[in-house]
Amino acid sequence: MAKKSNKKRADGRIAVQVYLGTVDGKRKYKTVYGKTQKEANEKAEELKISIRKGLDVSSSNDSFKTWAEYWLSSKKNEVSADRYNSLVSRSAIWINALGMAQITQIKPFDLQTILFSIAVKNPYTGKSMARKTIRGYVQVVNAIFDFAIDNRIIDYNPAGKLKIPQTAPPAETRRALTEEERRRVMEFEHRAKPSAMLMMLSGLRRGEATALKWDNIDFVENKIIVNESYNFKQKEFKKPKNGKSRVVSVPQILIDYLKTLPKISPFVLTNSKGGMMTEDSWKRLYNTYMLDMNIHYGFNDTVSKHSMHKVPMVIKTFTPHELRHTFCTIMFEAGIDALTAKEQLGHSDIKTTLSIYTHLSAQHKEKQVNKLDAFLSNASQMQVR
């Protein structure tokens, strides 16, 4: 018996209907198209296989954008506001690249091509991405496809085996201040000293330090209550980064120093006019701080920062976040366990704290081995003499 042939449409394609089942008492069909009868039949067979797998073929034409937005909607109440904004930002790059492509038709090659492209040039910064940043984008696109699988739209994840470009640079490691630099922070009088002391000895993030009020400091129990953070991009106060308030135990030296500061505002840190710190306030403050430290410690105050000739930077500069990282280092050196450090720093995941502690442990071991090498070298030289 000859196989059934379907009539060609006006556009030259051949249509084949596939029975999906009965919905509300009515028989429901889905039509597939092909340039030839064979192509149309093959697509119809693929559709039948998908139906047997339990996939929702009625949504097979949905775009990647549609399911990315569904996924984002599902995450909105699961994560903190900052984390959600990060997910939106990372999803946007994939949505812009894939457009309205059907989620069922996206291939691994399509995704790998996009990944290589954004790794070379981040659409937001115009610079190449570090491996850690690339992994963040890979995690997002994987999560979107996994969400579609959970909802029976597709049966495999095309992003499951994406490869990080080998040429991608490693993430920059934030350094901690040396003992000499810590001493400088504590002894050098400057308008930036209150913020530097606060972050170096409490581990507060810049946004948390900006939002800190005098009422949040317990001068008797040596504790700081961190219940707010200022978001510089959105220009509003929010919960801390992990969405939870925390209590930070701080050393007596910080409490004693904070007691000496004038209370000219509800906020502990203020700009030069006594107002709340802004993004520009922070940038100007630390730019001046580094310049003045450079003159004092690099040139022993023998030159003026107002000199017509630009004074070279001979000391190592540091950022507010490196002061926070220094607090983590101080806790490690003091023998404070990782779980306590996690609570002090407000990390949402112990893995973040452990990764820092592991890195610090490796550095510590290397220093100890170097001391051993130096000792054995000196001993050897003395024997020769």
One Martini backbone bead per residue (centre of mass of N, CA, C, O) as a GRO file, in nm:
protein
  385
    1MET     BB    1   0.095   0.037   0.024
    2ALA     BB    2   0.079   0.356  -0.022
    3LYS     BB    3   0.190   0.637   0.085
    4LYS     BB    4   0.095   0.916   0.219
    5SER     BB    5   0.015   1.227   0.054
    6ASN     BB    6   0.054   1.561   0.078
    7LYS     BB    7  -0.046   1.864   0.017
    8LYS     BB    8   0.056   2.142  -0.119
    9ARG     BB    9   0.119   2.449  -0.049
   10ALA     BB   10   0.150   2.770  -0.156
   11ASP     BB   11   0.458   2.776  -0.022
   12GLY     BB   12   0.559   2.454  -0.080
   13ARG     BB   13   0.466   2.311   0.166
   14ILE     BB   14   0.436   2.034   0.392
   15ALA     BB   15   0.168   1.906   0.588
   16VAL     BB   16   0.157   1.757   0.927
   17GLN     BB   17  -0.049   1.591   1.149
   18VAL     BB   18  -0.057   1.566   1.514
   19TYR     BB   19  -0.176   1.387   1.770
   20LEU     BB   20  -0.225   1.492   2.121
   21GLY     BB   21  -0.534   1.494   2.204
   22THR     BB   22  -0.767   1.567   2.464
   23VAL     BB   23  -0.927   1.896   2.508
   24ASP     BB   24  -1.221   1.963   2.628
   25GLY     BB   25  -1.336   1.738   2.413
   26LYS     BB   26  -1.099   1.803   2.212
   27ARG     BB   27  -0.916   1.761   1.942
   28LYS     BB   28  -0.555   1.773   1.925
   29TYR     BB   29  -0.319   1.949   1.713
   30LYS     BB   30  -0.001   1.937   1.530
   31THR     BB   31   0.192   2.120   1.298
   32VAL     BB   32   0.411   2.021   1.042
   33TYR     BB   33   0.698   2.104   0.827
   34GLY     BB   34   0.800   2.058   0.473
   35LYS     BB   35   0.951   2.044   0.160
   36THR     BB   36   0.896   1.745   0.204
   37GLN     BB   37   0.752   1.453   0.285
   38LYS     BB   38   0.993   1.340   0.442
   39GLU     BB   39   1.045   1.584   0.629
   40ALA     BB   40   0.761   1.591   0.756
   41ASN     BB   41   0.766   1.299   0.869
   42GLU     BB   42   1.014   1.334   1.053
   43LYS     BB   43   0.889   1.556   1.230
   44ALA     BB   44   0.649   1.388   1.323
   45GLU     BB   45   0.819   1.166   1.463
   46GLU     BB   46   0.962   1.351   1.665
   47LEU     BB   47   0.702   1.442   1.803
   48LYS     BB   48   0.609   1.160   1.899
   49ILE     BB   49   0.856   1.108   2.077
   50SER     BB   50   0.809   1.349   2.266
   51ILE     BB   51   0.534   1.249   2.368
   52ARG     BB   52   0.641   0.977   2.488
   53LYS     BB   53   0.834   1.145   2.693
   54GLY     BB   54   0.640   1.391   2.807
   55LEU     BB   55   0.639   1.638   2.642
   56ASP     BB   56   0.559   1.981   2.580
   57VAL     BB   57   0.468   2.047   2.256
   58SER     BB   58   0.297   2.317   2.283
   59SER     BB   59   0.598   2.465   2.372
   60SER     BB   60   0.818   2.430   2.136
   61ASN     BB   61   0.800   2.748   2.033
   62ASP     BB   62   0.936   2.859   2.252
   63SER     BB   63   1.144   3.081   2.378
   64PHE     BB   64   1.416   3.152   2.553
   65LYS     BB   65   1.308   3.410   2.680
   66THR     BB   66   1.059   3.292   2.815
   67TRP     BB   67   1.224   3.090   3.011
   68ALA     BB   68   1.404   3.301   3.140
   69GLU     BB   69   1.168   3.460   3.269
   70TYR     BB   70   1.051   3.229   3.432
   71TRP     BB   71   1.306   3.177   3.599
   72LEU     BB   72   1.333   3.458   3.725
   73SER     BB   73   1.059   3.450   3.866
   74SER     BB   74   1.137   3.201   4.050
   75LYS     BB   75   1.392   3.366   4.193
   76LYS     BB   76   1.294   3.630   4.332
   77ASN     BB   77   1.207   3.473   4.624
   78GLU     BB   78   1.499   3.312   4.676
   79VAL     BB   79   1.670   3.572   4.658
   80SER     BB   80   1.842   3.832   4.670
   81ALA     BB   81   1.847   4.133   4.523
   82ASP     BB   82   2.142   4.123   4.422
   83ARG     BB   83   2.128   3.841   4.299
   84TYR     BB   84   1.897   3.898   4.103
   85ASN     BB   85   2.039   4.123   3.942
   86SER     BB   86   2.262   3.934   3.843
   87LEU     BB   87   2.078   3.737   3.686
   88VAL     BB   88   1.962   3.945   3.493
   89SER     BB   89   2.229   4.035   3.365
   90ARG     BB   90   2.318   3.747   3.262
   91SER     BB   91   2.061   3.682   3.096
   92ALA     BB   92   2.066   3.919   2.891
   93ILE     BB   93   2.297   3.815   2.713
   94TRP     BB   94   2.146   3.560   2.615
   95ILE     BB   95   1.891   3.694   2.508
   96ASN     BB   96   2.032   3.881   2.300
   97ALA     BB   97   2.173   3.645   2.140
   98LEU     BB   98   1.908   3.448   2.091
   99GLY     BB   99   1.648   3.577   2.113
  100MET     BB  100   1.369   3.396   1.953
  101ALA     BB  101   1.467   3.126   1.992
  102GLN     BB  102   1.401   2.811   2.006
  103ILE     BB  103   1.458   2.604   2.270
  104THR     BB  104   1.453   2.327   2.095
  105GLN     BB  105   1.688   2.446   1.871
  106ILE     BB  106   1.923   2.463   2.059
  107LYS     BB  107   2.273   2.439   2.041
  108PRO     BB  108   2.583   2.396   2.164
  109PHE     BB  109   2.725   2.566   1.945
  110ASP     BB  110   2.571   2.828   1.993
  111LEU     BB  111   2.667   2.868   2.290
  112GLN     BB  112   2.975   2.856   2.246
  113THR     BB  113   2.993   3.101   2.061
  114ILE     BB  114   2.884   3.306   2.265
  115LEU     BB  115   3.091   3.256   2.489
  116PHE     BB  116   3.343   3.339   2.330
  117SER     BB  117   3.248   3.627   2.272
  118ILE     BB  118   3.205   3.730   2.577
  119ALA     BB  119   3.492   3.658   2.676
  120VAL     BB  120   3.643   3.863   2.495
  121LYS     BB  121   3.365   4.061   2.518
  122ASN     BB  122   3.216   4.239   2.741
  123PRO     BB  123   2.924   4.416   2.700
  124TYR     BB  124   2.971   4.600   2.965
  125THR     BB  125   3.310   4.657   2.942
  126GLY     BB  126   3.492   4.549   2.682
  127LYS     BB  127   3.623   4.310   2.824
  128SER     BB  128   3.767   4.050   2.937
  129MET     BB  129   3.702   3.752   3.096
  130ALA     BB  130   3.703   3.583   3.368
  131ARG     BB  131   3.656   3.268   3.470
  132LYS     BB  132   3.456   3.328   3.699
  133THR     BB  133   3.258   3.490   3.523
  134ILE     BB  134   3.197   3.275   3.313
  135ARG     BB  135   3.078   3.068   3.510
  136GLY     BB  136   2.832   3.242   3.579
  137TYR     BB  137   2.704   3.228   3.289
  138VAL     BB  138   2.687   2.921   3.273
  139GLN     BB  139   2.503   2.875   3.518
  140VAL     BB  140   2.258   3.030   3.408
  141VAL     BB  141   2.203   2.873   3.141
  142ASN     BB  142   2.173   2.601   3.280
  143ALA     BB  143   1.930   2.676   3.462
  144ILE     BB  144   1.730   2.734   3.234
  145PHE     BB  145   1.734   2.450   3.102
  146ASP     BB  146   1.659   2.293   3.358
  147PHE     BB  147   1.384   2.427   3.389
  148ALA     BB  148   1.272   2.319   3.119
  149ILE     BB  149   1.300   2.022   3.194
  150ASP     BB  150   1.116   2.026   3.450
  151ASN     BB  151   0.875   2.131   3.234
  152ARG     BB  152   0.884   1.950   2.966
  153ILE     BB  153   1.026   2.095   2.701
  154ILE     BB  154   1.291   1.934   2.741
  155ASP     BB  155   1.550   1.652   2.746
  156TYR     BB  156   1.805   1.853   2.724
  157ASN     BB  157   2.126   2.013   2.786
  158PRO     BB  158   2.315   2.227   2.580
  159ALA     BB  159   2.497   2.352   2.837
  160GLY     BB  160   2.644   2.104   2.986
  161LYS     BB  161   2.939   2.133   2.790
  162LEU     BB  162   3.068   2.390   2.842
  163LYS     BB  163   3.360   2.580   2.760
  164ILE     BB  164   3.630   2.728   2.889
  165PRO     BB  165   3.841   2.941   2.788
  166GLN     BB  166   4.189   2.918   2.796
  167THR     BB  167   4.240   3.243   2.763
  168ALA     BB  168   4.124   3.302   3.020
  169PRO     BB  169   4.161   3.486   3.283
  170PRO     BB  170   4.217   3.499   3.593
  171ALA     BB  171   4.119   3.594   3.878
  172GLU     BB  172   4.161   3.839   4.084
  173THR     BB  173   4.348   3.866   4.370
  174ARG     BB  174   4.281   3.962   4.672
  175ARG     BB  175   4.445   4.147   4.889
  176ALA     BB  176   4.627   4.184   5.180
  177LEU     BB  177   4.749   4.353   5.421
  178THR     BB  178   5.018   4.424   5.564
  179GLU     BB  179   5.159   4.494   5.858
  180GLU     BB  180   5.261   4.771   5.765
  181GLU     BB  181   4.988   4.873   5.647
  182ARG     BB  182   4.825   4.848   5.906
  183ARG     BB  183   4.992   5.052   6.065
  184ARG     BB  184   4.928   5.292   5.884
  185VAL     BB  185   4.624   5.300   5.928
  186MET     BB  186   4.653   5.348   6.250
  187GLU     BB  187   4.858   5.619   6.228
  188PHE     BB  188   4.730   5.771   5.991
  189GLU     BB  189   4.613   6.088   5.948
  190HIS     BB  190   4.277   6.086   5.810
  191ARG     BB  191   3.967   6.106   5.664
  192ALA     BB  192   3.985   5.779   5.597
  193LYS     BB  193   4.036   5.626   5.867
  194PRO     BB  194   3.754   5.538   5.969
  195SER     BB  195   3.697   5.345   5.726
  196ALA     BB  196   3.955   5.171   5.745
  197MET     BB  197   3.920   5.070   6.032
  198LEU     BB  198   3.641   4.947   6.005
  199MET     BB  199   3.702   4.737   5.769
  200MET     BB  200   3.965   4.603   5.890
  201LEU     BB  201   3.802   4.538   6.193
  202SER     BB  202   3.503   4.410   6.055
  203GLY     BB  203   3.437   4.351   5.733
  204LEU     BB  204   3.289   4.558   5.594
  205ARG     BB  205   3.121   4.672   5.355
  206ARG     BB  206   3.076   4.956   5.188
  207GLY     BB  207   2.762   4.964   5.213
  208GLU     BB  208   2.761   4.900   5.522
  209ALA     BB  209   2.935   5.143   5.611
  210THR     BB  210   2.744   5.362   5.498
  211ALA     BB  211   2.483   5.259   5.681
  212LEU     BB  212   2.614   5.307   5.941
  213LYS     BB  213   2.519   5.354   6.277
  214TRP     BB  214   2.552   5.438   6.602
  215ASP     BB  215   2.315   5.244   6.696
  216ASN     BB  216   2.488   4.977   6.581
  217ILE     BB  217   2.675   5.025   6.838
  218ASP     BB  218   2.833   4.824   7.090
  219PHE     BB  219   3.044   4.950   7.342
  220VAL     BB  220   3.025   4.708   7.552
  221GLU     BB  221   3.023   4.431   7.355
  222ASN     BB  222   3.173   4.471   7.085
  223LYS     BB  223   2.941   4.548   6.857
  224ILE     BB  224   2.797   4.503   6.522
  225ILE     BB  225   2.505   4.594   6.351
  226VAL     BB  226   2.404   4.439   6.042
  227ASN     BB  227   2.100   4.567   5.854
  228GLU     BB  228   2.247   4.742   5.623
  229SER     BB  229   2.266   4.859   5.274
  230TYR     BB  230   2.414   5.046   5.017
  231ASN     BB  231   2.295   5.105   4.689
  232PHE     BB  232   2.457   5.275   4.439
  233LYS     BB  233   2.287   5.216   4.184
  234GLN     BB  234   1.987   5.245   4.328
  235LYS     BB  235   1.985   5.439   4.570
  236GLU     BB  236   1.949   5.229   4.830
  237PHE     BB  237   1.826   5.064   5.099
  238LYS     BB  238   1.931   4.739   5.220
  239LYS     BB  239   2.003   4.446   5.261
  240PRO     BB  240   2.232   4.256   5.285
  241LYS     BB  241   2.369   4.055   5.051
  242ASN     BB  242   2.231   3.781   5.194
  243GLY     BB  243   1.958   3.906   5.347
  244LYS     BB  244   2.110   3.934   5.634
  245SER     BB  245   2.158   3.984   5.946
  246ARG     BB  246   2.436   4.087   6.170
  247VAL     BB  247   2.691   4.009   6.416
  248VAL     BB  248   2.992   4.186   6.500
  249SER     BB  249   3.291   4.111   6.637
  250VAL     BB  250   3.514   4.345   6.786
  251PRO     BB  251   3.784   4.503   6.864
  252GLN     BB  252   3.891   4.724   7.100
  253ILE     BB  253   4.050   4.918   6.912
  254LEU     BB  254   3.795   5.008   6.756
  255ILE     BB  255   3.620   5.112   6.983
  256ASP     BB  256   3.821   5.326   7.086
  257TYR     BB  257   3.827   5.485   6.822
  258LEU     BB  258   3.520   5.548   6.784
  259LYS     BB  259   3.499   5.721   7.048
  260THR     BB  260   3.672   5.970   6.912
  261LEU     BB  261   3.444   6.036   6.732
  262PRO     BB  262   3.236   6.245   6.588
  263LYS     BB  263   2.870   6.314   6.613
  264ILE     BB  264   2.741   6.466   6.318
  265SER     BB  265   2.579   6.195   6.259
  266PRO     BB  266   2.405   5.905   6.227
  267PHE     BB  267   2.650   5.848   6.069
  268VAL     BB  268   2.970   5.739   6.085
  269LEU     BB  269   3.001   5.808   5.785
  270THR     BB  270   3.129   6.094   5.602
  271ASN     BB  271   3.158   6.357   5.433
  272SER     BB  272   3.298   6.675   5.415
  273LYS     BB  273   2.982   6.786   5.490
  274GLY     BB  274   2.827   6.546   5.667
  275GLY     BB  275   2.729   6.348   5.471
  276MET     BB  276   2.657   6.097   5.287
  277MET     BB  277   2.798   5.852   5.127
  278THR     BB  278   2.917   5.820   4.801
  279GLU     BB  279   3.060   5.715   4.526
  280ASP     BB  280   3.231   5.977   4.489
  281SER     BB  281   3.331   5.998   4.778
  282TRP     BB  282   3.500   5.740   4.777
  283LYS     BB  283   3.686   5.803   4.540
  284ARG     BB  284   3.808   6.067   4.648
  285LEU     BB  285   3.908   5.965   4.922
  286TYR     BB  286   4.104   5.728   4.813
  287ASN     BB  287   4.274   5.900   4.631
  288THR     BB  288   4.383   6.087   4.854
  289TYR     BB  289   4.489   5.873   5.048
  290MET     BB  290   4.708   5.754   4.857
  291LEU     BB  291   4.860   6.017   4.802
  292ASP     BB  292   4.930   6.087   5.100
  293MET     BB  293   5.074   5.823   5.168
  294ASN     BB  294   5.292   5.847   4.950
  295ILE     BB  295   5.426   6.100   5.066
  296HIS     BB  296   5.480   5.996   5.357
  297TYR     BB  297   5.607   5.691   5.285
  298GLY     BB  298   5.768   5.752   5.004
  299PHE     BB  299   5.888   6.078   5.083
  300ASN     BB  300   5.883   6.201   5.373
  301ASP     BB  301   5.755   6.486   5.300
  302THR     BB  302   5.950   6.620   5.055
  303VAL     BB  303   5.683   6.653   4.897
  304SER     BB  304   5.422   6.775   4.698
  305LYS     BB  305   5.102   6.710   4.576
  306HIS     BB  306   5.110   7.012   4.424
  307SER     BB  307   5.299   6.953   4.222
  308MET     BB  308   5.370   6.999   3.891
  309HIS     BB  309   5.490   6.727   3.929
  310LYS     BB  310   5.428   6.412   3.912
  311VAL     BB  311   5.384   6.186   4.162
  312PRO     BB  312   5.491   5.891   4.217
  313MET     BB  313   5.389   5.559   4.285
  314VAL     BB  314   5.554   5.369   4.555
  315ILE     BB  315   5.313   5.254   4.677
  316LYS     BB  316   5.074   5.035   4.773
  317THR     BB  317   4.763   5.006   4.695
  318PHE     BB  318   4.414   5.024   4.817
  319THR     BB  319   4.097   4.895   4.895
  320PRO     BB  320   3.812   4.855   5.064
  321HIS     BB  321   3.794   4.543   5.004
  322GLU     BB  322   4.085   4.481   5.112
  323LEU     BB  323   4.009   4.541   5.403
  324ARG     BB  324   3.811   4.309   5.433
  325HIS     BB  325   4.019   4.088   5.362
  326THR     BB  326   4.200   4.152   5.604
  327PHE     BB  327   4.006   4.054   5.824
  328CYS     BB  328   4.015   3.761   5.734
  329THR     BB  329   4.320   3.728   5.782
  330ILE     BB  330   4.321   3.795   6.082
  331MET     BB  331   4.143   3.557   6.166
  332PHE     BB  332   4.331   3.338   6.064
  333GLU     BB  333   4.580   3.424   6.240
  334ALA     BB  334   4.398   3.390   6.514
  335GLY     BB  335   4.230   3.104   6.475
  336ILE     BB  336   3.965   3.136   6.337
  337ASP     BB  337   3.709   2.981   6.233
  338ALA     BB  338   3.524   2.952   5.943
  339LEU     BB  339   3.236   2.975   6.060
  340THR     BB  340   3.281   3.240   6.212
  341ALA     BB  341   3.380   3.401   5.968
  342LYS     BB  342   3.122   3.380   5.807
  343GLU     BB  343   2.946   3.541   6.010
  344GLN     BB  344   3.119   3.799   6.015
  345LEU     BB  345   3.108   3.846   5.685
  346GLY     BB  346   2.834   3.736   5.543
  347HIS     BB  347   2.831   3.466   5.417
  348SER     BB  348   2.620   3.242   5.244
  349ASP     BB  349   2.880   3.052   5.196
  350ILE     BB  350   3.127   2.849   5.320
  351LYS     BB  351   3.296   2.822   5.057
  352THR     BB  352   3.402   3.109   5.049
  353THR     BB  353   3.567   3.096   5.311
  354LEU     BB  354   3.733   2.837   5.246
  355SER     BB  355   3.880   2.950   4.998
  356ILE     BB  356   4.034   3.165   5.157
  357TYR     BB  357   4.164   2.982   5.372
  358THR     BB  358   4.316   2.801   5.172
  359HIS     BB  359   4.490   3.024   5.051
  360LEU     BB  360   4.617   3.117   5.321
  361SER     BB  361   4.743   2.843   5.392
  362ALA     BB  362   4.933   2.830   5.149
  363GLN     BB  363   5.087   3.089   5.215
  364HIS     BB  364   5.186   3.004   5.495
  365LYS     BB  365   5.351   2.756   5.406
  366GLU     BB  366   5.542   2.907   5.217
  367LYS     BB  367   5.670   3.087   5.435
  368GLN     BB  368   5.781   2.858   5.611
  369VAL     BB  369   5.964   2.734   5.393
  370ASN     BB  370   6.134   2.988   5.345
  371LYS     BB  371   6.248   2.993   5.633
  372LEU     BB  372   6.391   2.723   5.612
  373ASP     BB  373   6.575   2.793   5.376
  374ALA     BB  374   6.716   3.032   5.516
  375PHE     BB  375   6.829   2.873   5.756
  376LEU     BB  376   6.993   2.658   5.595
  377SER     BB  377   7.165   2.863   5.441
  378ASN     BB  378   7.300   2.996   5.688
  379ALA     BB  379   7.417   2.740   5.813
  380SER     BB  380   7.596   2.664   5.571
  381GLN     BB  381   7.772   2.922   5.568
  382MET     BB  382   7.887   2.888   5.857
  383GLN     BB  383   8.034   2.617   5.802
  384VAL     BB  384   8.226   2.717   5.581
  385ARG     BB  385   8.370   2.926   5.777
   0.00000   0.00000   0.00000
